[in-house]
Amino acid sequence: LVELARGCLAGQNGIAVESVDPAQGLLLAGVEVGFRASFSSQTLRSRLRFEAGEGRFQLVETDLALAQGDEGGVAYVPLLQSGGIWEKGLEALVQVENRLVDCLYR
């Protein structure tokens, strides 16, 4: 299942698989996804942990951070749990997860 998840993520833009351990049922990936909120384009970064066991899997998103700045220098700050940016950012991450789950069930 972990190798299948690796293949599913390999085809997605903004996903970088960082480590894979099929024996432990673990895959770690960096996610960078763009979305629109507050009348502008935003970029959200997170870490995706895929854990697989016998007959199950779990997705865990951590380290949610929003890009701030411009081409001269971008810094990532924690995504705050308020307002439209929070909701739109989560929707963008859920779309990434949905594509992974859809691929796993094909």
C-alpha positions as CSV (number, residue, x, y, z in Angstrom):
1,L,0.0,0.0,0.0
2,V,2.9,2.4,0.8
3,E,4.4,1.8,-2.7
4,L,1.1,2.3,-4.3
5,A,0.7,5.6,-2.4
6,R,4.2,6.6,-3.6
7,G,3.2,6.1,-7.2
8,C,0.0,8.0,-6.7
9,L,1.8,11.0,-5.2
10,A,4.6,10.9,-7.8
11,G,2.2,12.2,-10.4
12,Q,1.0,15.2,-8.4
13,N,2.4,18.7,-8.8
14,G,3.7,20.2,-5.6
15,I,4.3,16.9,-3.8
16,A,7.8,15.8,-2.9
17,V,8.1,12.3,-1.4
18,E,10.8,12.6,1.2
19,S,11.0,9.1,2.6
20,V,9.4,5.7,2.2
21,D,9.5,2.7,4.6
22,P,7.2,-0.1,3.3
23,A,8.3,-2.4,6.2
24,Q,7.0,0.1,8.7
25,G,4.0,1.2,6.5
26,L,5.2,4.8,6.4
27,L,5.6,7.5,3.8
28,L,6.5,11.1,4.4
29,A,6.0,13.8,1.8
30,G,6.2,17.6,1.6
31,V,3.2,19.3,0.1
32,E,3.0,22.7,-1.5
33,V,-0.4,23.8,-2.8
34,G,-1.7,27.0,-4.3
35,F,-5.2,28.4,-3.7
36,R,-7.2,31.6,-3.9
37,A,-8.3,33.5,-0.8
38,S,-8.6,37.1,0.3
39,F,-8.6,38.2,-3.3
40,S,-5.1,36.9,-4.0
41,S,-3.2,33.7,-4.7
42,Q,-1.8,31.9,-1.6
43,T,0.6,29.1,-1.2
44,L,0.3,26.6,1.7
45,R,3.0,24.1,2.7
46,S,2.5,21.0,4.9
47,R,4.0,17.6,5.7
48,L,1.9,14.6,4.8
49,R,2.4,11.4,6.7
50,F,0.8,8.3,5.2
51,E,0.6,5.4,7.6
52,A,-0.5,2.0,6.4
53,G,-1.4,-1.2,8.4
54,E,-3.2,-4.3,7.7
55,G,-6.4,-3.4,5.9
56,R,-6.2,0.3,6.8
57,F,-4.4,3.6,6.2
58,Q,-4.3,7.0,7.7
59,L,-3.3,10.4,6.4
60,V,-1.9,13.0,8.8
61,E,-1.1,16.6,7.8
62,T,1.2,18.6,10.0
63,D,3.3,21.8,9.9
64,L,0.7,23.9,8.0
65,A,2.5,27.1,6.9
66,L,1.4,29.9,4.7
67,A,3.9,31.6,2.3
68,Q,4.4,35.4,2.9
69,G,6.6,37.7,0.9
70,D,7.5,37.9,-2.8
71,E,10.1,36.5,-5.2
72,G,12.8,38.4,-3.3
73,G,12.2,36.4,-0.2
74,V,9.5,34.1,0.9
75,A,9.0,33.2,4.5
76,Y,6.5,30.6,5.8
77,V,4.4,31.4,8.9
78,P,2.0,29.1,10.7
79,L,-1.5,29.0,9.2
80,L,-3.8,30.5,11.8
81,Q,-7.2,28.9,12.6
82,S,-9.3,31.8,11.6
83,G,-10.8,33.5,8.6
84,G,-11.2,32.6,4.9
85,I,-7.6,31.8,4.4
86,W,-7.7,29.0,6.9
87,E,-10.8,27.4,5.3
88,K,-9.6,27.8,1.7
89,G,-6.2,26.4,2.7
90,L,-7.7,23.3,4.3
91,E,-9.9,22.8,1.2
92,A,-6.8,22.8,-1.0
93,L,-5.1,20.2,1.2
94,V,-8.2,18.0,1.2
95,Q,-8.2,18.1,-2.6
96,V,-4.6,16.7,-2.5
97,E,-5.6,14.0,-0.1
98,N,-8.7,13.2,-2.1
99,R,-6.6,12.6,-5.2
100,L,-4.4,10.2,-3.3
101,V,-7.4,8.3,-1.9
102,D,-9.0,8.1,-5.3
103,C,-5.8,6.8,-6.8
104,L,-5.5,4.2,-4.1
105,Y,-9.0,2.8,-4.8
106,R,-8.6,2.5,-8.6
